[in-house]
Amino acid sequence: MLESLAQDGLIGMLSHLLFIVITWQVLQSLNFDEWFKKHKVMEARIFLILITITIGSTVSNFFLDFLNWSQQLLYMFS
């Protein structure tokens, strides 16, 4: 039981980190320069970090939920 919880925790953390890294890479390809005022570099970076975490975590939660639901389908046929 505890081993299963540990595995779920590890999978969750790795999933979040993976999707945050993927989101960061994707957002780096976009040009946000015209969205921010000049000399507001720090605020722009913080905004990008927060957007990256938000999108990456949301996508990760979707995939983790989908994985959980697919495992629960076994109970439907037993």
C-alpha positions in Angstrom: 0.0 0.0 0.0 2.7 2.5 1.0 4.8 1.5 -2.0 1.9 2.3 -4.3 1.4 5.7 -2.7 5.2 6.4 -3.1 5.0 5.4 -6.7 2.0 7.7 -7.3 3.8 10.6 -5.7 6.9 10.1 -7.7 4.9 9.8 -11.0 3.0 12.9 -10.1 6.1 14.9 -9.4 7.9 13.7 -12.5 4.8 14.4 -14.6 4.5 18.0 -13.3 8.2 18.6 -13.9 8.1 17.2 -17.4 5.1 19.2 -18.5 6.5 22.4 -16.9 9.8 21.9 -18.8 7.9 21.2 -22.1 5.7 24.3 -21.5 8.8 26.5 -20.8 10.3 25.3 -24.1 7.2 26.1 -26.0 6.7 29.5 -24.4 10.3 30.4 -25.2 9.5 30.2 -28.9 6.8 33.0 -28.5 7.6 36.7 -28.7 6.3 38.4 -25.5 8.3 41.6 -25.9 5.5 43.8 -27.1 3.3 42.7 -24.2 5.4 44.3 -21.6 6.6 47.8 -21.0 10.3 48.7 -21.5 12.6 48.1 -18.5 10.1 45.6 -16.9 12.3 42.6 -17.6 11.9 41.1 -14.1 8.1 41.4 -14.2 8.0 39.7 -17.6 10.2 36.8 -16.4 8.0 36.3 -13.3 4.9 36.3 -15.5 6.4 33.7 -17.8 7.4 31.5 -14.9 3.9 31.7 -13.4 2.2 31.0 -16.8 4.6 28.1 -17.3 3.8 26.6 -14.0 0.1 27.1 -14.5 -0.1 25.6 -17.9 2.3 22.7 -17.2 0.5 21.8 -13.9 -2.9 21.9 -15.6 -1.8 19.6 -18.5 0.0 17.3 -16.0 -3.2 17.1 -13.9 -5.2 16.2 -17.0 -2.8 13.3 -17.9 -2.6 12.1 -14.3 -6.4 12.1 -14.0 -6.7 10.3 -17.4 -4.2 7.7 -16.2 -6.2 7.2 -12.9 -9.5 6.9 -14.8 -8.1 4.4 -17.2 -6.9 2.3 -14.2 -10.4 2.5 -12.7 -12.0 1.1 -15.8 -10.8 -2.4 -14.7 -13.4 -2.2 -11.9 -16.2 -1.7 -14.4 -15.6 -5.1 -16.0 -15.0 -7.2 -12.9 
